[in-house]
Amino acid sequence: MSQFRRFQIKIKNTRVESTNVSDPSIAFRVLRALLARSIRTGRLRVIDVLGGIHDFGGGSSERVCVRFQKSSAYWKLLLNPDLYLGEAYMNGEITIEEGSIADFLEVVLKNVPSQGGFVTPTTSALNAFDFCIKRFRQINTPLKSRENVGHHYDLSSDLYKLFLDQEWQYSCGYYSSGSETLEEAQKSKMQYILTKLLINKDHHVLDIGCGWGGLARYIARETGARVTGITLSREQLDYAENKTREEGLSHLVKFKLCDYRNLKGVYDRIVSVGMFEHVGVDCYQTFFQTIRKLMGREGVALLHSIGRSTIPTTTNPWIKKYIFPGGYIPALSEVIPHVERSGLFMTDLEVLRLHYAKTINEWRERFEEQRERAQSIYDERFCRMWEFYLASSEASFKYSGNMVFHMQLAGQQEAVPLTRSYLYEDISV
């Protein structure tokens, strides 16, 4: 039986509770049937463009209500929900009447994995096509990499100041107990990384993708080590250099606008936090070979990256278009073979599961508190885009298999202690 035939039968056998005058269009009837088949946990109310009310799911949880403002959104969501849901929210084609966009995405993503995905014949075809050309889409030449980084990280620094911690750590915090503040969790993350790298004052440390320089400054303050940070973002570079001068650390910390592939020298310790997601699958071998080339004989490196707990797939099309062009979250099966061919020893691998969900939840709440300020920096459409970005990212770590991995690498097996006990001596604030 064809996929489309099975799809027709499922729609035909689906029931949904509706009241008032309901939109009779074919597109909405199909969309309504898909929601009725998928939503089992939580309560979702949908109001169509004619004011018809349609309830899905059940239980005692708080209800989430979404209203369609334009009927054109029906077909868009059927054709490619991964792209058009975010666009519809950005453009005001759908609005949230009860709850928030985060609540709505939580209801949807709670149900999607257990129901096999909110999939139509068109989305299956689009996903298959995107997977086939994934490598082509991720060709990250030095020039393309700089353009992609600039798209996101060269946004106004005033925006990031609204929701990040004091050190401007734009990556996963480390929650030892789960009750830490964002500032405490980010400090714990930096201390944990420092511990895994076994840094002392005699070391020269390379930070690949240094962001606004918070980790580089922390390493210098805590250990007295020299640190070189590289970035492709002019905004980040300017902030990092100014902040480092303010803190009187310029004698220890230097920053460069530089692609990792063009870097020369030898470093005792190498760290990369939140940058590997922008490397591209075709450059993984180059990335690890570069680390091997730059690493001293007794060197240690740590890679902190978002990963996926599922099989390899593709980048969400909305994220790719509006947030991280050229970005990709890898499965470990795509990464480890390149480590094996690089001549590096993988001396430790740790998966951090819900730490990033908690981190993004803090960012999202802080952004909402400062929403008026964000709107004055950009505009309402941008704010809705950023809300969707944070909410969908948080939900992806809770329900869609995203995680963070720490991969410790060394040039020789004896470079790190025999057991992991040294990692937990002091990572609390």
C-alpha positions as CSV (number, residue, x, y, z in Angstrom):
1,M,0.0,0.0,0.0
2,S,1.4,3.4,-0.9
3,Q,2.4,5.9,1.8
4,F,-0.2,8.4,0.5
5,R,-2.9,5.7,0.6
6,R,-2.1,4.9,4.2
7,F,-2.1,8.6,4.9
8,Q,-5.7,8.9,3.5
9,I,-7.0,6.0,5.6
10,K,-5.6,7.5,8.8
11,I,-7.3,10.8,8.1
12,K,-10.6,9.1,7.2
13,N,-10.6,7.2,10.5
14,T,-9.7,10.2,12.7
15,R,-12.2,12.0,15.0
16,V,-11.9,15.4,16.5
17,E,-14.0,17.6,18.8
18,S,-15.1,20.8,17.1
19,T,-17.6,23.5,17.9
20,N,-19.0,26.6,16.1
21,V,-18.7,27.2,12.4
22,S,-15.7,25.2,11.2
23,D,-13.4,26.1,8.3
24,P,-14.5,23.6,5.5
25,S,-11.4,23.9,3.4
26,I,-9.6,20.7,2.4
27,A,-6.3,21.9,3.7
28,F,-7.7,22.6,7.2
29,R,-9.5,19.3,7.3
30,V,-6.3,17.5,6.6
31,L,-4.3,19.5,9.1
32,R,-7.0,18.9,11.7
33,A,-6.9,15.2,11.1
34,L,-3.1,15.1,11.5
35,L,-3.4,16.9,14.8
36,A,-6.1,14.6,16.0
37,R,-3.9,11.6,15.2
38,S,-0.8,13.0,16.7
39,I,-1.8,14.9,19.9
40,R,-2.4,12.5,22.7
41,T,-0.6,14.1,25.7
42,G,-1.5,17.6,26.8
43,R,-4.3,19.8,25.7
44,L,-4.3,21.8,22.5
45,R,-7.0,24.1,21.1
46,V,-6.9,25.4,17.6
47,I,-9.1,28.2,16.4
48,D,-9.4,28.3,12.6
49,V,-9.7,31.5,10.5
50,L,-13.5,31.4,10.7
51,G,-13.5,31.1,14.5
52,G,-14.2,27.4,14.7
53,I,-12.8,25.8,17.8
54,H,-11.1,22.4,17.7
55,D,-9.7,20.6,20.8
56,F,-7.1,17.9,20.8
57,G,-5.5,15.7,23.4
58,G,-6.6,15.5,27.0
59,G,-5.6,15.3,30.6
60,S,-5.4,17.9,33.3
61,S,-2.5,20.0,32.0
62,E,-2.9,23.7,31.2
63,R,-4.5,24.2,27.8
64,V,-2.5,25.8,24.9
65,C,-4.5,27.7,22.3
66,V,-3.3,28.7,18.9
67,R,-5.3,30.8,16.4
68,F,-4.9,30.9,12.6
69,Q,-5.0,34.4,11.3
70,K,-4.5,33.5,7.6
71,S,-5.8,30.4,5.8
72,S,-2.7,30.3,3.6
73,A,-0.9,28.9,6.6
74,Y,-2.8,25.7,6.4
75,W,-1.2,24.5,3.1
76,K,2.2,25.8,4.2
77,L,2.2,23.7,7.4
78,L,1.1,20.7,5.4
79,L,3.8,21.1,2.8
80,N,6.7,21.8,5.2
81,P,5.8,22.3,8.9
82,D,9.5,22.3,9.9
83,L,10.0,25.5,7.9
84,Y,6.6,27.2,7.9
85,L,5.6,26.8,11.5
86,G,8.4,29.2,12.5
87,E,7.7,31.5,9.6
88,A,3.9,31.6,10.4
89,Y,4.7,32.6,14.0
90,M,7.2,35.2,12.9
91,N,4.8,36.7,10.4
92,G,1.8,36.7,12.7
93,E,-0.1,34.1,10.6
94,I,-0.6,32.2,13.8
95,T,-0.9,33.7,17.2
96,I,-0.9,32.1,20.7
97,E,-4.1,32.9,22.6
98,E,-3.4,30.8,25.7
99,G,0.0,29.8,26.9
100,S,3.2,30.7,25.0
101,I,5.0,29.6,21.9
102,A,7.2,27.5,24.2
103,D,4.1,25.8,25.7
104,F,2.8,25.1,22.2
105,L,6.0,23.6,21.0
106,E,6.2,21.5,24.1
107,V,2.8,20.0,23.4
108,V,3.7,19.3,19.8
109,L,7.1,17.8,20.4
110,K,6.0,15.7,23.3
111,N,3.7,13.9,21.0
112,V,5.6,13.8,17.7
113,P,8.3,11.3,18.7
114,S,5.8,8.8,20.1
115,Q,3.5,9.1,17.1
116,G,6.3,8.6,14.6
117,G,6.6,12.2,13.6
118,F,4.2,14.8,12.2
119,V,4.9,13.6,8.7
120,T,3.0,14.0,5.4
121,P,4.1,12.6,2.0
122,T,5.5,16.0,1.1
123,T,7.6,16.3,4.3
124,S,9.0,12.8,3.7
125,A,10.1,13.7,0.2
126,L,11.6,17.1,1.3
127,N,13.5,15.4,4.2
128,A,14.9,12.7,1.9
129,F,16.0,15.3,-0.7
130,D,17.6,17.5,2.0
131,F,19.5,14.4,3.3
132,C,20.8,13.6,-0.2
133,I,22.3,17.1,-0.6
134,K,23.4,17.6,3.0
135,R,27.1,17.6,2.2
136,F,26.6,20.2,-0.6
137,R,24.7,22.5,1.7
138,Q,27.5,22.3,4.3
139,I,30.4,23.3,2.1
140,N,32.1,25.7,4.5
141,T,35.0,27.4,2.8
142,P,36.8,30.0,4.9
143,L,34.8,32.8,3.2
144,K,31.5,31.0,3.6
145,S,32.2,30.2,7.2
146,R,32.8,33.9,7.9
147,E,29.5,34.8,6.2
148,N,27.6,32.2,8.2
149,V,29.1,33.2,11.5
150,G,28.4,36.9,10.8
151,H,24.8,36.1,10.1
152,H,24.3,35.2,13.8
153,Y,27.2,36.4,15.9
154,D,27.5,39.9,14.4
155,L,24.1,40.8,15.7
156,S,24.1,43.7,18.1
157,S,25.9,43.0,21.3
158,D,23.1,44.8,23.1
159,L,20.8,41.8,22.1
160,Y,23.0,39.2,23.7
161,K,23.5,41.3,26.8
162,L,19.7,40.9,27.5
163,F,19.8,37.2,28.2
164,L,23.3,35.9,28.7
165,D,25.2,35.6,32.0
166,Q,27.8,38.1,33.1
167,E,30.6,36.2,31.2
168,W,28.5,36.0,28.0
169,Q,28.7,32.3,27.8
170,Y,26.6,31.4,24.7
171,S,26.7,27.6,25.3
172,C,25.5,24.9,27.7
173,G,25.9,25.5,31.4
174,Y,26.8,22.7,33.9
175,Y,24.1,22.0,36.6
176,S,25.7,19.9,39.3
177,S,22.5,19.9,41.4
178,G,19.9,21.3,39.0
179,S,19.2,24.3,41.3
180,E,22.0,26.6,40.2
181,T,21.4,30.0,38.8
182,L,22.5,30.6,35.2
183,E,25.7,32.4,36.4
184,E,26.6,29.6,38.7
185,A,26.0,27.0,36.0
186,Q,28.1,28.8,33.5
187,K,30.9,29.2,36.0
188,S,30.7,25.5,36.8
189,K,30.9,24.7,33.1
190,M,34.1,26.8,32.7
191,Q,35.6,25.2,35.7
192,Y,34.7,21.7,34.5
193,I,36.4,22.4,31.2
194,L,39.5,23.8,32.9
195,T,39.6,20.6,35.0
196,K,39.3,18.3,32.0
197,L,42.1,20.2,30.2
198,L,44.4,19.9,33.3
199,I,45.7,23.5,32.7
200,N,48.5,25.1,34.6
201,K,50.3,28.4,34.4
202,D,53.0,27.2,32.1
203,H,50.6,26.2,29.3
204,H,49.6,28.1,26.2
205,V,45.9,27.5,25.5
206,L,44.1,27.8,22.2
207,D,40.4,28.6,22.2
208,I,38.9,27.8,18.8
209,G,35.7,29.8,18.4
210,C,36.2,31.9,21.5
211,G,33.0,33.9,21.4
212,W,33.1,37.0,23.5
213,G,36.2,35.7,25.3
214,G,34.6,34.7,28.6
215,L,36.2,31.3,28.8
216,A,39.6,32.6,27.7
217,R,39.6,35.2,30.5
218,Y,38.4,32.7,33.0
219,I,41.3,30.3,32.2
220,A,43.8,33.2,32.5
221,R,42.4,34.4,35.8
222,E,42.2,31.0,37.4
223,T,45.5,29.5,36.2
224,G,47.8,32.2,34.9
225,A,48.1,30.4,31.6
226,R,48.5,32.3,28.3
227,V,45.4,32.0,26.1
228,T,44.9,32.7,22.4
229,G,41.3,32.9,21.2
230,I,40.2,32.9,17.6
231,T,36.8,33.9,16.1
232,L,35.3,34.8,12.8
233,S,33.0,37.4,14.2
234,R,34.2,41.0,14.2
235,E,31.6,42.0,16.9
236,Q,32.8,39.2,19.2
237,L,36.4,40.2,18.6
238,D,35.9,43.8,19.4
239,Y,34.0,43.0,22.6
240,A,36.5,40.3,23.7
241,E,39.5,42.7,23.3
242,N,37.8,45.6,25.0
243,K,36.6,43.5,28.0
244,T,40.1,41.9,28.3
245,R,41.7,45.3,28.5
246,E,39.2,46.4,31.1
247,E,40.0,43.4,33.3
248,G,43.8,43.9,32.9
249,L,44.3,40.5,31.3
250,S,45.8,41.7,27.9
251,H,49.2,40.4,28.9
252,L,47.8,36.8,29.1
253,V,44.9,36.8,26.6
254,K,45.1,37.6,22.9
255,F,42.4,37.3,20.3
256,K,42.6,36.9,16.5
257,L,40.1,37.1,13.6
258,C,41.2,33.9,12.1
259,D,39.8,30.6,10.6
260,Y,41.1,27.6,12.5
261,R,42.4,26.1,9.2
262,N,44.8,29.0,8.8
263,L,46.3,28.9,12.3
264,K,49.9,28.0,12.9
265,G,51.9,27.3,16.1
266,V,52.0,24.7,18.8
267,Y,49.7,24.7,21.9
268,D,49.7,22.8,25.1
269,R,45.9,22.8,25.5
270,I,43.2,23.3,22.9
271,V,39.5,23.9,23.6
272,S,36.5,24.5,21.4
273,V,33.1,25.2,22.8
274,G,30.0,25.6,20.6
275,M,32.0,26.0,17.4
276,F,32.0,22.5,16.0
277,E,28.3,22.8,15.0
278,H,29.5,25.2,12.3
279,V,32.3,23.2,10.9
280,G,30.3,21.1,8.4
281,V,30.5,17.3,7.9
282,D,32.9,17.6,4.9
283,C,35.4,19.4,7.2
284,Y,35.4,17.1,10.2
285,Q,38.6,15.4,9.0
286,T,40.3,18.7,8.5
287,F,39.2,19.9,11.9
288,F,40.7,17.0,13.8
289,Q,43.8,16.9,11.7
290,T,44.3,20.6,12.5
291,I,44.0,19.9,16.2
292,R,46.6,17.2,15.9
293,K,48.9,19.5,14.0
294,L,48.6,22.3,16.5
295,M,48.8,20.1,19.6
296,G,52.1,19.8,21.6
297,R,53.6,16.4,22.3
298,E,51.8,16.1,25.7
299,G,48.8,18.1,24.6
300,V,45.2,17.7,25.6
301,A,42.1,19.0,23.8
302,L,38.4,19.3,24.7
303,L,35.6,19.5,22.2
304,H,32.3,20.8,23.6
305,S,29.6,20.5,21.0
306,I,25.8,19.9,20.6
307,G,25.1,16.5,19.2
308,R,22.2,14.3,18.5
309,S,21.3,11.0,20.2
310,T,19.7,9.7,17.0
311,I,21.0,8.6,13.6
312,P,22.4,11.3,11.2
313,T,19.8,13.5,9.7
314,T,19.6,17.1,8.4
315,T,19.4,20.6,9.9
316,N,16.0,21.9,10.6
317,P,15.1,24.2,7.6
318,W,13.9,27.1,9.7
319,I,17.0,27.1,11.8
320,K,19.1,26.8,8.7
321,K,17.4,29.8,7.0
322,Y,17.0,32.2,9.9
323,I,19.4,31.3,12.7
324,F,22.4,29.2,11.8
325,P,23.1,29.0,8.0
326,G,25.6,26.3,7.4
327,G,25.1,24.8,10.8
328,Y,24.6,21.1,11.6
329,I,24.2,19.0,14.7
330,P,26.1,15.8,14.3
331,A,25.5,12.3,15.5
332,L,28.5,10.8,17.3
333,S,28.7,8.1,14.5
334,E,29.6,11.0,12.1
335,V,32.3,12.4,14.3
336,I,34.2,9.4,15.9
337,P,35.5,7.9,12.6
338,H,37.4,11.2,11.9
339,V,38.9,11.2,15.3
340,E,40.1,7.6,14.7
341,R,41.8,8.7,11.5
342,S,43.4,11.8,12.9
343,G,46.0,10.1,15.1
344,L,44.4,11.5,18.3
345,F,43.5,9.4,21.3
346,M,39.9,9.9,22.6
347,T,40.6,9.7,26.3
348,D,37.1,10.6,27.6
349,L,33.6,11.0,26.2
350,E,30.8,12.4,28.3
351,V,27.2,13.1,27.3
352,L,25.3,16.0,29.0
353,R,21.6,15.5,28.4
354,L,19.3,18.1,29.9
355,H,21.9,20.7,30.9
356,Y,21.3,22.7,27.8
357,A,17.5,22.6,28.1
358,K,17.9,24.2,31.5
359,T,20.3,26.8,30.1
360,I,18.1,27.8,27.3
361,N,15.1,28.0,29.6
362,E,17.0,30.6,31.6
363,W,17.8,32.5,28.4
364,R,14.3,32.4,27.2
365,E,12.8,33.7,30.4
366,R,15.4,36.5,30.6
367,F,14.7,37.4,27.0
368,E,10.9,37.6,27.7
369,E,11.6,39.9,30.6
370,Q,13.6,42.2,28.3
371,R,11.4,41.9,25.3
372,E,10.6,45.6,25.0
373,R,14.2,46.4,25.0
374,A,14.9,43.8,22.3
375,Q,12.1,45.3,20.2
376,S,13.7,48.7,20.5
377,I,17.0,47.2,19.1
378,Y,15.3,45.3,16.2
379,D,11.6,45.0,15.7
380,E,8.5,42.8,16.6
381,R,9.1,40.3,13.8
382,F,12.7,39.8,15.0
383,C,11.5,39.3,18.6
384,R,9.0,36.6,17.5
385,M,11.8,34.9,15.5
386,W,14.1,34.9,18.6
387,E,11.3,33.6,20.8
388,F,10.7,30.7,18.4
389,Y,14.4,30.0,18.2
390,L,14.9,29.8,21.9
391,A,11.6,27.9,22.5
392,S,12.2,25.3,19.8
393,S,15.8,24.8,20.9
394,E,14.8,24.2,24.5
395,A,12.1,21.7,23.3
396,S,14.6,19.9,21.0
397,F,16.8,19.1,24.0
398,K,13.9,17.9,26.0
399,Y,12.0,15.8,23.4
400,S,14.0,15.5,20.1
401,G,17.2,13.8,21.2
402,N,19.6,16.7,21.2
403,M,22.4,16.7,23.8
404,V,25.9,18.0,24.4
405,F,29.0,15.9,24.3
406,H,32.4,16.5,25.8
407,M,35.2,14.7,23.9
408,Q,38.6,14.8,25.5
409,L,41.5,14.2,23.1
410,A,45.2,13.7,23.6
411,G,48.3,13.2,21.6
412,Q,49.4,10.3,23.7
413,Q,47.6,8.0,26.2
414,E,49.6,9.1,29.2
415,A,48.6,12.7,28.9
416,V,45.7,12.4,31.3
417,P,45.2,10.5,34.6
418,L,44.2,6.8,34.6
419,T,40.8,7.4,36.2
420,R,38.2,10.1,36.1
421,S,38.3,10.9,39.8
422,Y,40.2,14.2,39.1
423,L,37.2,15.5,37.2
424,Y,35.0,15.8,40.3
425,E,37.3,17.3,42.8
426,D,35.8,20.7,42.5
427,I,33.4,21.8,39.8
428,S,30.9,23.5,42.1
429,V,30.8,27.3,42.4
